[in-house]
Amino acid sequence: MANYAALKDKLRNASEAKILILDSGMLQFLYEHQDVLKQNEIFEGYDLLLIPGWVQAEYGHHPGKTEYVASVPLADVLVLEESEDYRAMIDYDEKRLMELFKLSAPYSEAQKFFNLLTKRDFIDWDDWIDQFYEEGFHTRQTEAGRTTRKNAGEVSILTLCFLLLSHYPAQIHNIAIATGDFGLIPIKNNIEKNANQPKLNLGISLPAKISFLSKDVTMFQAVKRGSLQVEDIPSLRPNNSSSIYLELFDDGTNAYRQRVLETTKFVEMCRHHQSYIVIY
């Protein structure tokens, strides 16, 4: 069901709206560890939780995750449908929307789909988004017999972020993407670089007001609040993981770090959290 009208009603008079967009991988993480990562603290400070239709499709079969989303302590949790709500946010300009989807999906299957689509003499503008999600992604059959589409949810999230910033230029303070997918960062940066070029002409303020609520950021902030013990981190972070952070020094300077971060090092960072800022 389309929710553009509800989104418009929520944002039309806003000036500093703080939006969180949730991907299915991060939902899995939060759902699994909700005993130590408390919902009221994770979602505190956000005005609106948005979930693209294809993210919902990835978890909608799971009653526990569906219940988790339904119990998020925010007044407004909206699911936005790509084939309906996204169009409204770009004034039904199908060519610009297609260009944004192309930048959000730099994968071989997606690019092949768009290349073939644009070579056609006639494009069915009513149906092309559904066709894209049907044909433009690598598919996999799960043991339960479900068909999954790799990166479909992430493409929806990035597209939605830039549509929101373009459509509501004065109403949004920032958009945080709750994700564990480090690969979104270079794609986001490339879209940002092209956002105001003639093919897209989104008219957004740069740099884009998009941040990341990663697993490391979530755990780091929970330790700072005192709601997560550092001894619990290895069970939540069993493997080394890509991270971006600042190391702060006593003279007021800092060093930017981007690396695969060992969990033992991350635990020490959390133990001495006053000396670090975790970006991703």
Sequence and secondary structure as in RCSB ss.txt:
>XXXX:A:sequence
MANYAALKDKLRNASEAKILILDSGMLQFLYEHQDVLKQNEIFEGYDLLLIPGWVQAEYGHHPGKTEYVASVPLA
DVLVLEESEDYRAMIDYDEKRLMELFKLSAPYSEAQKFFNLLTKRDFIDWDDWIDQFYEEGFHTRQTEAGRTTRK
NAGEVSILTLCFLLLSHYPAQIHNIAIATGDFGLIPIKNNIEKNANQPKLNLGISLPAKISFLSKDVTMFQAVKR
GSLQVEDIPSLRPNNSSSIYLELFDDGTNAYRQRVLETTKFVEMCRHHQSYIVIY
>XXXX:A:secstr
   HHHHHHHHTT SSEEEEEE HHHHHHHHHTTTTS HHHHSTT SEEEEEHHHHHHHTT HHHHHHHHT S S
 EEEE TTTHHHHTTTT HHHHHHHHHHH  SHHHHHHHHHHHTSS   TTTHHHHHHHHSS EEE TTS EEET
THHHHHHHHHHHHHHHH TTTEEEEEEE   TTHHHHHHHHHHHTTSTTT     SS  EEEE HHHHHHHHHHH
TSS GGGHHHH  S EEEEEEEE TTS EEEEEEEE HHHHHHHHHTGGGEEE  
